[in-house]
């Protein structure tokens, strides 16, 4: 329900994931959020989970506008689902968590995409030579 609200409530979010099956995205979204939320009190585990998500999203062109739209849509979707149980403090915390993960996605793509491409190309060349 949360992902459906998120996906249908934000054109920006829907556009980023337009070419991927909605049901697949929903499962991955909930799995990713579960991993982040379950590790939020353990900084080292949270960092590892965020890094893992960032690597999984290397093929998605994530920018600051996407992250902000995703944050707003996520907080709004949870607010629709939980209503008054989702306190302003919890809203702010979830927003910060989404910004942290989104910032990592931007950082990883900016800093590692070219290196990974070079490794793949080198590996293809090495396979040709053997």
KESE-733422 format. One line per 4 residues: number of its first residue (from 1); for each residue z, y negated, x of N, C-alpha, C, O. Coordinates in nm, 2 decimals, decimal comma. Example, Ala and Ser with C-alpha at 12.3 -4.5 7.8 and 13.67 -1.06 7.14 Angstrom:
BEGIN
1> 0,78 0,57 1,32 0,78 0,45 1,23 0,78 0,33 1,32 0,85 0,33 1,42 ~ 0,71 0,22 1,28 0,71 0,11 1,37 0,79 0,00 1,29 0,80 -0,11 1,34
END
This chain:
BEGIN
1> 0,00 0,12 0,08 0,00 0,00 0,00 0,00 -0,13 0,09 -0,07 -0,22 0,06 ~ 0,08 -0,13 0,19 0,09 -0,24 0,28 -0,05 -0,27 0,34 -0,10 -0,38 0,34 ~ -0,11 -0,16 0,39 -0,24 -0,18 0,46 -0,35 -0,23 0,36 -0,43 -0,31 0,39 ~ -0,35 -0,17 0,24 -0,45 -0,21 0,14 -0,43 -0,36 0,11 -0,53 -0,43 0,10
5> -0,31 -0,40 0,09 -0,28 -0,55 0,07 -0,33 -0,63 0,18 -0,39 -0,74 0,16 ~ -0,30 -0,58 0,30 -0,34 -0,66 0,43 -0,49 -0,66 0,43 -0,55 -0,77 0,45 ~ -0,56 -0,55 0,42 -0,71 -0,54 0,43 -0,78 -0,62 0,32 -0,87 -0,70 0,35 ~ -0,73 -0,61 0,20 -0,80 -0,68 0,09 -0,76 -0,83 0,08 -0,83 -0,91 0,02
9> -0,65 -0,87 0,14 -0,60 -1,00 0,14 -0,65 -1,09 0,25 -0,63 -1,21 0,24 ~ -0,72 -1,04 0,34 -0,77 -1,12 0,45 -0,91 -1,09 0,49 -0,94 -0,98 0,54 ~ -1,00 -1,18 0,47 -1,14 -1,16 0,51 -1,16 -1,14 0,66 -1,24 -1,07 0,70 ~ -1,07 -1,21 0,74 -1,08 -1,20 0,88 -1,04 -1,06 0,93 -1,11 -1,01 1,02
13> -0,94 -1,01 0,87 -0,90 -0,87 0,91 -1,00 -0,77 0,87 -1,04 -0,68 0,94 ~ -1,06 -0,78 0,74 -1,16 -0,69 0,70 -1,28 -0,70 0,78 -1,35 -0,60 0,81 ~ -1,32 -0,82 0,83 -1,44 -0,84 0,91 -1,43 -0,77 1,05 -1,52 -0,71 1,10 ~ -1,31 -0,78 1,11 -1,29 -0,72 1,24 -1,31 -0,57 1,23 -1,36 -0,50 1,32
17> -1,26 -0,51 1,12 -1,27 -0,36 1,11 -1,38 -0,31 1,01 -1,37 -0,20 0,96 ~ -1,48 -0,40 0,99 -1,58 -0,37 0,89 -1,66 -0,24 0,91 -1,70 -0,17 0,82 ~ -1,68 -0,20 1,04 -1,76 -0,08 1,06 -1,68 0,05 1,08 -1,73 0,15 1,12 ~ -1,55 0,04 1,04 -1,46 0,16 1,06 -1,42 0,20 0,92 -1,39 0,11 0,83
21> -1,41 0,33 0,89 -1,36 0,38 0,76 -1,22 0,32 0,73 -1,13 0,33 0,81 ~ -1,21 0,27 0,61 -1,08 0,20 0,57 -0,97 0,30 0,57 -0,86 0,26 0,61 ~ -0,99 0,42 0,53 -0,88 0,52 0,53 -0,83 0,55 0,67 -0,71 0,57 0,70 ~ -0,93 0,56 0,77 -0,89 0,59 0,91 -0,81 0,47 0,96 -0,72 0,49 1,04
25> -0,86 0,35 0,93 -0,78 0,23 0,98 -0,64 0,23 0,93 -0,55 0,20 1,00 ~ -0,63 0,26 0,80 -0,50 0,26 0,74 -0,40 0,35 0,81 -0,28 0,31 0,83 ~ -0,44 0,47 0,84 -0,36 0,57 0,91 -0,32 0,52 1,05 -0,21 0,52 1,09 ~ -0,42 0,47 1,12 -0,40 0,41 1,25 -0,31 0,29 1,25 -0,22 0,28 1,34
29> -0,33 0,20 1,15 -0,24 0,09 1,14 -0,10 0,12 1,12 -0,01 0,07 1,18 ~ -0,07 0,21 1,02 0,06 0,25 0,99 0,13 0,33 1,11 0,25 0,31 1,14 ~ 0,05 0,41 1,18 0,10 0,47 1,30 0,14 0,37 1,41 0,24 0,38 1,47 ~ 0,05 0,28 1,43 0,08 0,17 1,53 0,20 0,09 1,50 0,28 0,06 1,58
33> 0,21 0,05 1,37 0,32 -0,03 1,33 0,45 0,05 1,34 0,55 0,00 1,38 ~ 0,44 0,18 1,30 0,56 0,26 1,31 0,61 0,27 1,46 0,73 0,27 1,49 ~ 0,51 0,29 1,55 0,55 0,30 1,69 0,61 0,17 1,74 0,71 0,17 1,82 ~ 0,56 0,06 1,70 0,61 -0,07 1,74 0,75 -0,10 1,68 0,84 -0,13 1,75
37> 0,76 -0,08 1,55 0,89 -0,10 1,49 1,00 -0,01 1,53 1,12 -0,05 1,54 ~ 0,96 0,12 1,56 1,07 0,21 1,61 1,12 0,19 1,75 1,22 0,23 1,79 ~ 1,04 0,11 1,82 1,08 0,08 1,96 1,12 -0,06 1,99 1,14 -0,10 2,10 ~ 1,13 -0,14 1,88 1,16 -0,28 1,90 1,29 -0,31 1,97 1,30 -0,41 2,04
41> 1,39 -0,22 1,96 1,52 -0,24 2,03 1,52 -0,18 2,17 1,62 -0,20 2,24 ~ 1,41 -0,12 2,21 1,41 -0,06 2,35 1,29 -0,13 2,42 1,18 -0,08 2,41 ~ 1,31 -0,23 2,49 1,21 -0,31 2,56 1,10 -0,23 2,64 0,98 -0,25 2,63 ~ 1,15 -0,14 2,72 1,06 -0,06 2,80 0,97 0,03 2,71 0,85 0,04 2,74
45> 1,02 0,09 2,61 0,94 0,17 2,52 0,85 0,08 2,43 0,73 0,12 2,41 ~ 0,90 -0,03 2,39 0,81 -0,12 2,32 0,69 -0,17 2,40 0,58 -0,17 2,36 ~ 0,72 -0,20 2,53 0,61 -0,24 2,62 0,51 -0,13 2,63 0,39 -0,15 2,63 ~ 0,55 -0,01 2,65 0,46 0,11 2,67 0,38 0,13 2,54 0,26 0,15 2,55
49> 0,44 0,11 2,42 0,37 0,13 2,30 0,27 0,02 2,28 0,16 0,04 2,23 ~ 0,30 -0,11 2,31 0,21 -0,22 2,31 0,09 -0,20 2,40 -0,02 -0,22 2,37 ~ 0,12 -0,15 2,52 0,01 -0,13 2,62 -0,08 -0,02 2,57 -0,20 -0,03 2,58 ~ -0,02 0,08 2,51 -0,10 0,19 2,45 -0,20 0,14 2,34 -0,31 0,17 2,34
53> -0,14 0,06 2,25 -0,22 0,00 2,15 -0,33 -0,09 2,20 -0,44 -0,10 2,16 ~ -0,29 -0,17 2,31 -0,39 -0,26 2,37 -0,51 -0,18 2,43 -0,62 -0,22 2,41 ~ -0,48 -0,07 2,49 -0,59 0,01 2,55 -0,67 0,07 2,44 -0,80 0,09 2,45 ~ -0,61 0,11 2,33 -0,68 0,17 2,21 -0,78 0,07 2,15 -0,87 0,10 2,08
57> -0,75 -0,06 2,16 -0,83 -0,17 2,10 -0,92 -0,24 2,20 -0,97 -0,35 2,17 ~ -0,95 -0,18 2,31 -1,03 -0,24 2,41 -1,17 -0,26 2,36 -1,24 -0,35 2,41 ~ -1,22 -0,18 2,26 -1,35 -0,19 2,21 -1,36 -0,30 2,10 -1,47 -0,32 2,05 ~ -1,25 -0,36 2,06 -1,25 -0,46 1,96 -1,23 -0,59 2,02 -1,15 -0,62 2,10
61> -1,32 -0,68 1,98 -1,32 -0,82 2,03 -1,21 -0,90 1,96 -1,22 -0,95 1,86 ~ -1,09 -0,90 2,03 -0,97 -0,96 1,97 -0,96 -1,10 2,03 -0,96 -1,12 2,16 ~ -0,94 -1,20 1,95 -0,92 -1,34 2,00 -0,79 -1,40 1,93 -0,74 -1,34 1,84 ~ -0,76 -1,51 1,98 -0,63 -1,58 1,92 -0,64 -1,60 1,77 -0,54 -1,58 1,70
65> -0,76 -1,63 1,72 -0,77 -1,65 1,58 -0,75 -1,52 1,50 -0,69 -1,52 1,39 ~ -0,81 -1,41 1,55 -0,79 -1,28 1,49 -0,64 -1,25 1,49 -0,59 -1,20 1,38 ~ -0,57 -1,27 1,60 -0,43 -1,23 1,60 -0,35 -1,31 1,50 -0,26 -1,26 1,43 ~ -0,37 -1,44 1,50 -0,30 -1,53 1,40 -0,33 -1,49 1,26 -0,24 -1,48 1,18
69> -0,46 -1,46 1,23 -0,49 -1,41 1,09 -0,43 -1,28 1,06 -0,38 -1,26 0,95 ~ -0,43 -1,19 1,16 -0,36 -1,06 1,14 -0,21 -1,07 1,12 -0,16 -1,01 1,03 ~ -0,15 -1,16 1,19 -0,01 -1,19 1,18 0,02 -1,24 1,04 0,11 -1,18 0,97 ~ -0,05 -1,34 0,99 -0,03 -1,40 0,86 -0,05 -1,29 0,75 0,03 -1,28 0,66
73> -0,16 -1,22 0,76 -0,19 -1,12 0,66 -0,09 -1,00 0,66 -0,06 -0,96 0,55 ~ -0,04 -0,96 0,78 0,06 -0,86 0,78 0,19 -0,90 0,72 0,24 -0,83 0,64 ~ 0,23 -1,02 0,75 0,36 -1,07 0,70 0,34 -1,09 0,55 0,43 -1,05 0,47 ~ 0,23 -1,14 0,50 0,21 -1,16 0,36 0,20 -1,02 0,29 0,26 -1,01 0,18
77> 0,14 -0,92 0,35 0,13 -0,79 0,28 0,27 -0,73 0,27 0,30 -0,67 0,16 ~ 0,35 -0,74 0,37 0,48 -0,68 0,36 0,57 -0,76 0,26 0,65 -0,70 0,19 ~ 0,55 -0,89 0,26 0,62 -0,97 0,16 0,58 -0,93 0,02 0,67 -0,93 -0,07 ~ 0,46 -0,91 -0,01 0,41 -0,87 -0,14 0,48 -0,73 -0,18 0,52 -0,71 -0,29
81> 0,49 -0,65 -0,08 0,55 -0,51 -0,11 0,70 -0,52 -0,12 0,75 -0,45 -0,21 ~ 0,77 -0,59 -0,03 0,91 -0,59 -0,03 0,98 -0,70 -0,11 1,10 -0,70 -0,14 ~ 0,90 -0,81 -0,14 0,95 -0,93 -0,21 1,08 -0,98 -0,14 1,08 -1,01 -0,02 ~ 1,19 -1,00 -0,21 1,30 -1,07 -0,16 1,38 -0,99 -0,06 1,46 -1,04 0,01
85> 1,35 -0,86 -0,05 1,41 -0,78 0,06 1,36 -0,81 0,20 1,43 -0,78 0,30 ~ 1,25 -0,88 0,20 1,18 -0,92 0,33 1,23 -1,06 0,36 1,16 -1,15 0,32 ~ 1,34 -1,07 0,43 1,40 -1,20 0,45 1,32 -1,29 0,54 1,23 -1,24 0,62 ~ 1,34 -1,42 0,54 1,27 -1,51 0,63 1,29 -1,47 0,78 1,19 -1,48 0,86
89> 1,41 -1,42 0,81 1,43 -1,38 0,95 1,35 -1,25 0,99 1,29 -1,24 1,10 ~ 1,34 -1,16 0,89 1,25 -1,04 0,91 1,11 -1,08 0,92 1,03 -1,02 1,00 ~ 1,06 -1,17 0,84 0,93 -1,22 0,84 0,89 -1,28 0,98 0,79 -1,25 1,04 ~ 0,98 -1,36 1,03 0,96 -1,42 1,16 0,96 -1,32 1,27 0,87 -1,32 1,36
93> 1,05 -1,22 1,26 1,05 -1,11 1,36 0,92 -1,03 1,36 0,87 -1,00 1,47 ~ 0,87 -0,99 1,24 0,75 -0,92 1,23 0,63 -1,00 1,29 0,55 -0,95 1,36 ~ 0,63 -1,13 1,25 0,53 -1,22 1,30 0,52 -1,22 1,46 0,42 -1,21 1,52 ~ 0,64 -1,23 1,52 0,65 -1,23 1,66 0,60 -1,10 1,72 0,54 -1,10 1,83
97> 0,64 -0,99 1,66 0,60 -0,86 1,71 0,44 -0,85 1,70 0,38 -0,80 1,80 ~ 0,38 -0,89 1,59 0,24 -0,89 1,58 0,17 -0,98 1,69 0,07 -0,94 1,75 ~ 0,23 -1,10 1,71 0,17 -1,19 1,81 0,19 -1,12 1,95 0,09 -1,14 2,03 ~ 0,30 -1,06 1,98 0,32 -0,99 2,11 0,21 -0,88 2,13 0,15 -0,88 2,24
101> 0,19 -0,80 2,03 0,09 -0,69 2,04 -0,05 -0,75 2,06 -0,13 -0,70 2,14 ~ -0,08 -0,85 1,97 -0,21 -0,91 1,98 -0,24 -0,98 2,11 -0,35 -0,97 2,16 ~ -0,14 -1,05 2,16 -0,15 -1,11 2,29 -0,18 -1,01 2,40 -0,26 -1,04 2,49 ~ -0,11 -0,90 2,39 -0,14 -0,79 2,49 -0,28 -0,74 2,48 -0,35 -0,71 2,58
105> -0,33 -0,73 2,36 -0,47 -0,68 2,34 -0,57 -0,78 2,40 -0,66 -0,73 2,47 ~ -0,54 -0,90 2,38 -0,63 -1,00 2,45 -0,62 -1,00 2,60 -0,72 -1,00 2,67 ~ -0,50 -0,99 2,65 -0,48 -0,98 2,79 -0,55 -0,86 2,85 -0,62 -0,87 2,96 ~ -0,53 -0,74 2,79 -0,58 -0,62 2,85 -0,74 -0,62 2,85 -0,80 -0,59 2,95
109> -0,79 -0,67 2,74 -0,94 -0,68 2,73 -0,99 -0,77 2,84 -1,09 -0,74 2,91 ~ -0,93 -0,89 2,85 -0,97 -0,99 2,95 -0,96 -0,94 3,09 -1,04 -0,96 3,18 ~ -0,85 -0,86 3,12 -0,82 -0,82 3,26 -0,87 -0,68 3,30 -0,88 -0,65 3,42 ~ -0,89 -0,59 3,20 -0,92 -0,46 3,24 -1,05 -0,41 3,19 -1,10 -0,31 3,24
113> -1,12 -0,47 3,09 -1,24 -0,42 3,04 -1,35 -0,41 3,15 -1,42 -0,31 3,15 ~ -1,36 -0,51 3,23 -1,46 -0,50 3,34 -1,44 -0,39 3,44 -1,53 -0,32 3,48 ~ -1,31 -0,37 3,47 -1,27 -0,26 3,56 -1,30 -0,13 3,50 -1,36 -0,04 3,57 ~ -1,27 -0,11 3,38 -1,30 0,02 3,31 -1,45 0,04 3,30 -1,49 0,16 3,33
117> -1,52 -0,06 3,27 -1,67 -0,05 3,27 -1,72 0,00 3,41 -1,81 0,08 3,42 ~ -1,67 -0,07 3,51 -1,72 -0,03 3,65 -1,68 0,11 3,68 -1,76 0,18 3,74 ~ -1,56 0,16 3,64 -1,52 0,30 3,67 -1,62 0,39 3,59 -1,66 0,49 3,65 ~ -1,65 0,36 3,47 -1,74 0,45 3,39 -1,87 0,46 3,45 -1,93 0,56 3,47
121> -1,93 0,34 3,49 -2,06 0,34 3,55 -2,06 0,41 3,69 -2,15 0,48 3,72 ~ -1,95 0,40 3,76 -1,94 0,47 3,89 -1,94 0,62 3,87 -2,00 0,69 3,94 ~ -1,86 0,66 3,77 -1,85 0,80 3,74 -1,99 0,86 3,70 -2,02 0,97 3,74 ~ -2,06 0,78 3,62 -2,19 0,83 3,57 -2,29 0,84 3,70 -2,36 0,94 3,70
125> -2,28 0,75 3,79 -2,36 0,76 3,91 -2,32 0,88 3,99 -2,40 0,95 4,05 ~ -2,19 0,90 4,00 -2,14 1,01 4,08 -2,18 1,15 4,02 -2,22 1,24 4,09 ~ -2,18 1,15 3,89 -2,23 1,28 3,82 -2,38 1,30 3,84 -2,42 1,42 3,85 ~ -2,46 1,20 3,85 -2,60 1,21 3,87 -2,63 1,27 4,01 -2,72 1,35 4,03
129> -2,54 1,23 4,11 -2,56 1,27 4,25 -2,51 1,41 4,27 -2,55 1,46 4,38 ~ -2,44 1,47 4,18 -2,39 1,60 4,21 -2,47 1,72 4,17 -2,44 1,83 4,19
END
